[in-house]
Amino acid sequence: MTPPDAIHLREAVVFLAAGALVVPLMHRLRLSPVIGWLAAGLVLGPHGVGGFAEAVPALGWISIAEWDAIAPLGAIGVLFLMFSIGLELSLERLKRMKLLVFGLGGAQVLASGAAIGLVAWGFGNPPGAATVLGACLALSSTAIVMQILIDQRRIATPVGHAALGVLLFQDLAVVPILVLVGVLGARAGENPLASLLASIVAGAVAVGLISLAGRLLLARLFRHAGRSSRPELFAAVALLAVLGAAWATEQAGLSAALGAFLAGLLIAETEFRHQVEADLEPFKGLLLGMFFMSVGMAIDLRALAAAPVLLPASVVGLIVLKAAVVFPLCLAFGLPRHVAAEVSLLLGQAGEFAFLVIALASRLELVSPATAQFMTLVAALTMGATPLLGGLARRLGLAITAAEASAEPEPGIAGHVIIAGYGRVGETIGRVLDAEGARWIALDLDAASVARHRAEGRPVFYADAARTEVLRRAGAGEARALVLTMDSAAAVQRALAAARRGWPDLAVVARARDSAQARRLGELGATAAVPEALEAALALAGGTLAALGLPDEAAAAALQLERGRTGQG
């Protein structure tokens, strides 16, 4: 018989080997590593290759047959994720998010729970079972959603803030939901009200003690570790903060992830946050990989044969139902349509907490074993689909932004300047025109950038300046000038050609890479073409001449002579 420690070592080797293949492959395919970890768990887990290990013992060396072998380490990975999110925030920023956390988050849990519960009741589940299913499936997967946003570098965006606010409230809702399950499954002689009050008091005391201990002790411990010049001691203090806070909240009946998040918030207020983040980053990545593999291992695609219609319909139905609830709630809380669309899809899956609640409800005989198994699989499949939903949500948000940003300029506009391309150069031109009191509008094809500028009140529109009809709607016939600032030389030439087809007399000032391109644009009809490389070089030359003590007039004459020599004077 193989000793238990050997089994765990073998599975650790399989996991690390899978990571060595999955992460580079996903990077090369430009996909989220989450997809790779989920697929690895699906293929190597008990419902994949691991399921044949008894019949073919050699397969046991390249598979993970027991979900319990890596699930605890995966759960620790979730703690590190929540800790790192706390490090990115601060108590002050969290206070500013209170409307998203307690307003939008609370409304989402209540509305989604009620909607899912009604559907479950309509499918014949008893009221108690329907209530439990609605409550636990209303929650989403913090680990998967936040990792997707981190991969997309969008934690600090409105989408990231809204999703984080809802997910934080969902973590707070863990305690009431567990108490609800206990109340519904209470036997005679038990006092559910006393259990509820005890849980609330214990949770409040735990959060208060963590906050107090963090403020009094954390900074001192880190300073002591820093003075010792022992990096392992510094890392040990960081691990103590994460796991200690998580353990304390778990003992109080709260989510362990909430404790890790609190620890991150507290360390974020100290001067050690960046070093702590760097020390723990490798742990977080590997342990989160174990968590995502454990989710993949819970997915049994063979169950599709038993329910080829009902199972996919339930997965899609849960995602659509939650998205349909979240979208109008986001709008009601003042979020833009594209943000609401992205958040509603990102939060459409069930969360890891559903596994715990459904198992507990099954033990208390609130949910039948068959229903528990089916809903656990539905939850796992929705979590597995989340990386694809994340990509779909991003594309949907950009499409909505483009549609909204393509609104036409106000009719009758005249005497203005049209800026084609509103990047770094276009913004500078806009500021100069504002300073002179000149009227202008800008056209750009970066939907996210257009949405940001419009939110700040700038007259920027999503449109292609290379189309004559777009220039006509932008008032090219009444404009004083058209400025082409795009990076692409081909885009500048197309826009110039479109302008000249419709308005031969319109003044067109074009940005060029170099003198050769500037001459080419002049031949195509540009009123003026400014080579950015030449102007940057002349600016540096002017600064050099000034440093040498040359009079301003002499320096200006020298620069003008160089412009004439290159054909730009």
Secondary structure, DSSP 8 states (H G I E B T S, - for coil): ---HHHHHHHHHHHHHHHHHHHHHHHHHTT--HHHHHHHHHHHHSTTTGGGGTTTSGGGGGG----GGGTHHHHHHHHHHHHHHHHHHS-HHHHHHTHIIIIIIHHHHHHHHHHHHHHHHHHTT--HHHHHHHHHHHTS--HHHHHHHHHHTT-TTSHHHHHHHHHHHHHHHTHHHHHHHHHHHT--TT--HHHHHHHHHHHHHHHHHHHHHHIIIIIHHHHHHHHHHT-HHHHHHHHHHHHHHHHHHHHHTTS-HHHHHHHHHHHHHTSTTHHHHHHHHHHHHHHHHHHHHHHHHHT--TTHHHHSTTHHHHHHHHHHHHHHHHHHHHHHHTT--HHHHHHHHHHT-S--THHHHHHHHHHHTTSS-HHHHHHHHHHHHHHHHHHHHHHHHHHHHHHHHHHHHHT----TT--S-EEEE--SHHHHHHHHHHHHTT--EEEEES-HHHHHHHHHTT--EEE--TTSHHHHHHTTGGG-SEEEE--S-HHHHHHHHHHHHHH-TTS-EEEEESSHHHHHHHHHHT-SEEEEHHHHHHHHHHHHHHHHTT--HHHHHHHHHHHHHHTT--
